[in-house]
Amino acid sequence: MAFLATATAFSLFQVPYIALPAELTDDYDARTRLLTWRVVVLSVAILLFGAGGPMLRRTGGDDEALGYLVMAIVAGLVIGLGMLVATTIAPAGVPRAERARRSIAAGYAEGLAALRRSRPFRLLLAAFLLQGLATGAMLAGANYVAVWVMRSDDALTFLFVALIGPAILCAPLWGRLAQRIGKERSFVLASAVFAVAAAALVGMLWAPGAWVYGPVALAGAAYAGMQSLPMAMLPDVIAHDARVSGPGLAGSFGGVWTAGETTGMAFGATLLTIVLAATGYLESVGAAEVVQPDAAVAGIALSFSVLPAVIVALSIIPILRYPLRRADIDAPAQTREVAP
């Protein structure tokens, strides 16, 4: 119930936050620059908390529950501060007197209509949802990999640093590449690199060691493109739909996008849980120590390597069918429409 309440509250912020870039600029490349730096900041936050979270957890000493409580309080305060900053500096929207009152049902209807109407949106959302499923499984499995495959609690911090550090450095590079060859081609390349890097991690099943951080770093470099490029393509989709069907539906697209993103990440963790259950993973209670069966360790390794690699490879299919190009976004409103 607490997680449901948190996710619901977060969506109230996330929907306008996702929709806002479409209204900040009409320029194809400017949107890429905006979203590239958003991903840089996001990656820094993931790095700080992904690496620092275990440290906060250990503040409870032998009391594991206390450590998690400290980590939760710090997370809540930091997230709340970030939301406060964003909501106070964002440009003002429609004046209150001009806002139309709509029912919740009308909001759902608009979102579903946008999904049915916009083929570019469906394809982009399908790719992003699949990639959210893959990365959600990897992020949820990182702690299990550190403890049961790498046999080191400190490995979790190193895994996060190896994954997110390159993402911070490479996000601007993906933006530059997108200006040269297009966002959609760059997105395909980033996804392919990530899939190859994730597949290479299957070697940890037989020879776990420091070499694992190499493919993880490569995956992190690709992850920057997998985050920034679709986020930069979404405002293009919204602008194209506004040109064809009328403006004012950015929030509807943002709502459906947030629902898809949340679903992908949540089912990624669920997918890991299914793999752990199927391979006989033994849960630990309190300070009690358990010895995992070989099948469970293999399941952890596969859910961190082959499984996300296959899912990301599948996500490339809708990206290849994505129809919008620079000319479709920059064309005059009355003369351009994407062919089916």
N, C-alpha and C positions, 0 to 999 in steps of 0.2 A: 504493500500500500504506500509506503514511503517512496519507493522508487517510482511508482505510477504518478504520485503527486509531484515529484521532482521533474519527471519527464514532461508532464503537462504544463507546469510552470515555465520550464525552459522553452517549450514550443511557443509560448506567448511572446517570448523575446526573439526566438530564432526565425519565425516566419517573416516579420518585417525586416529583420537583419539580412536575411537571404534575398529579399525582394528589393532592398534599397539600391544596390549597384545599378540596376536597370534605370533608375531615376537620377543617379548622380551624373551620368555622362551618356551621350549617344555615340561616342567614338569607339570603334571596334578594338583598337589597340589600347586605348585608355582603360577600358574595362579589364583587359589582361593585366595591365600594370597594377590597377587597384586590387584585384583579387590575388595577384602574386604576393603582394606585401601583406595582405590579410593572412595568407597561408604561412608566410614567414613568422608573423606574430603568433599564429596558432601553433606552429611547430615549436617555437620557443617555450610556449606555455606547456605543451605536451612534454617537452624535454625536462623542464624544471620540475613538473609534478610527477612525471613518470620515473625520473631518477630520484627525486626528493621524497616521493610518497613512501617508499620503503623505509627511508630514514625516519620519517615522522611516525611510521608504524612501530618502529623499534623504540620510540620514546616511552612506551608502556612497559618496557622490560619484559618480565615473564608474564605480565598481564596482557595477553594479546588483544583482548576486547578493548582495553583502555587505549592501546596504540591505534587501533582502528578508529576509535572515537576521536582522538586528537587529529588524525588524518582527515576525518569527515568534517570536523569543525573548521579546520584550515581551508579545506576545499570549498566549503560553503561561503566563507568570508571572501575568498579570492574571486570566486565566480560572481558573487553578488557585487563586488567592487567593479569588476569588468563590465557587468551589465549596466551599472549605474553610470559609468563613464560614457559608454556607447549611447545610452538613451538621452544623456544630457547634451551631447555635442552633435547628434544627428540633426540634419536640417529639418525645419518644421514641415509638417505635412499639410493636408487639406484643413482649412479653418473649420472649427467646430460647427459653425452655422451652416456650412456647405456639405457636411457629412450626411449621407443618407443612412437611415436606420434600416438594417437588414436582419433577418432572422438567422439563427444558426443553420437551419436547414438550407437557406439560400446560399450560405457560404460553402457548404458541402456540395451543393448543386453546381456552383461556379467552378469549384475545383475539379469535379468529375467532368464537367463540360470542357474545361481546358485540356484535360488529359485525353479526352476523346478527339478533340478538334486538332490538336497540334501533334503531328507525327514527329517532328524534330524533338519535341519535349518527351514523348514516349520513349524514343530511342535513347536519348541522353539519360533519362531517369533510369531506364533499364540497366544501362552500363554502370551508372553510379551506384545503384542498389546492389548489383552483383559485387562490385568492388568493395562496398561497405560490408557485405557479407564476408568477403575474404579477409579484409583487414580487421574486421571485428573478431573473427576467429583467431587471427594471429595475435592481436593485442591481448585478448583474453587468455591466450595460451602462453604468453611470454613468461609469466611467473612459474608455470608448470615446467616449461623448458629449462628455466634456470635451476630449479630445485631437483628435478628428476632426470633430466638429460645431461645438463652441464654440471650438475652436482655442486652448485655454488649459489648461495643466496645473493652474493654480490653480482652474479652474472646478470641478474635482472636489470640492474642499473646500467651495466655495460651494453646490454641489448638495446635499451632505450636510447642511450647515447649514440650507439652505432646506427640505429634506425632514423632518429630524428635529427641528429647533427648534420648529416649530409642533406637532409630535406631543407634545412635552414639555408644552407649555402647554395643549393641547386634551384630553389624556387625562382629566383630572378633569371637564371639561365633558361629555364623552360619558357619564361615569358619572352625572352629574346628569340628563342627558336620559333615560338608561335608567330611572332611578327614576320619571320622569314618564310615558313612553310605552311602556316595556318594552324589554328588551334586543334582542329580535328586530327590532322596528321601527327602533330606533336602528342596528342592524347593517345593515339594508337601506339606510338613509339614508347611512351612512358609505361603503358600497360604491358607491352611485350617485354620490356626490360625487367619490370617487376616480376612477371610470371617466370622468367628465366632464373632470376636471382632466388625467388622462393623455391623453385624446383631444385636448385643446387643444394639447398639446405637439407635435403633428404639424407645427405652423407653423414649428418650428425647421428643418425641411427646406428652407424657402425663405428664412427670415429669422432665423437664429440671433442671439441677443443677450441682454442682461440681462433682458428681459421673461420669459424662460424660468423664472426663479426664482419668478415669481408663481404660475403653475400648479403648479409643484413644491411650493411652500409650501401651497397648497390641498390637494394630494394628501397632504402630510405631516399636515395637520390631520385628514383623513379616515383616514389610516393608523393614527392613534392609536385610533380607534374600531374599525377592522378587526382590531386586535390585542387590545385589552382586552375587547371585547364577546364574541367567541367564547370567549375564555379564561374569562370569567365565566359563560358559558352551559354550558361543559363540566362544572363541578361540579354544576349543576342536572341535567344528563343523568345523571351518575353517581348522584346522590341518587335520582332517579326510578327508575332501574334497580334500585337497592338496595331500594327500596320494593316493586317488583313482583317481582323475581327473587331477592332476598336480598343482604345486604351482603358486603363483603370483596373486591370486584372492581375497586376504584379503580385498582390497579396495571395491570390488564389494559386498561382504557380508556386509561390514560396511555401504555402501550406502543404500542397501535394509533395513538393520536393522534400520538405522537412519530414513528412510522414514516411516517405521512401527511405531517406537517409537513416532515420531512427529505426525503421524496420530492419534494414540491412545490418546495422551494427548490433541490434538486439538479437537477431537470429544468428549472427555470427557467433556470439557467445553461446547461444542455444545449441548450435551445431557442434561446438567444442564439447558441450556437456553430453550430447548424444554419443560422440566418439568415445569420450571417457567412460561412459556407462557401458558401451558395447565392448570395450576392451578390458573391462574388469578393474577400473580404477578404484582404489580404496581410499575413502575419505579419512582424514585425521580429525580427531576431536581434542581440542585443547592442546596440551603439551605431549599427548601420546604420539609415539613414533610408529610409523607403518613402513612396510617394505612393499613397493609396488611390483606387481607381476611384469614380466618382460613384455607381454602384450600391451599393457597400459602405457609403458614407456614408449613403445613403438607407436601407439596411437597418438601420444602427445607429439612425437617428432613428425608424424605424417600430417597432423592437423596444423602444424606450423610451416609445412613445406609443400608437399604435393597437393594437398587439398586447396589451399589458397591459390596455388599456381594454376590449377585447373579452372577454378572459378573465374580468376582474372582473365585467363585465356578466352573463356566463354564470353566475357564482357566485351571483348574486342569485336565480336560479331555485330552488335547494334551500333558500335562506334563507326564501323566501316559503312553502315547504311545511313548514317547521319547526313542530311542533305544540305544543311546551311553552309555557305562559304562567305568569305569577306564581301564579295560582290552582292550577295543577297542582303547583307546587313547595311551596306553603304548605298544601295540603289535607292532611287526616288520612291517615295511611298506609293505612288499611284501606278508605277510601271513594273514592279517586281513582285513575283510570288514564286514560291518554291514548287517545282514540279513534283507530283506524287511519286 
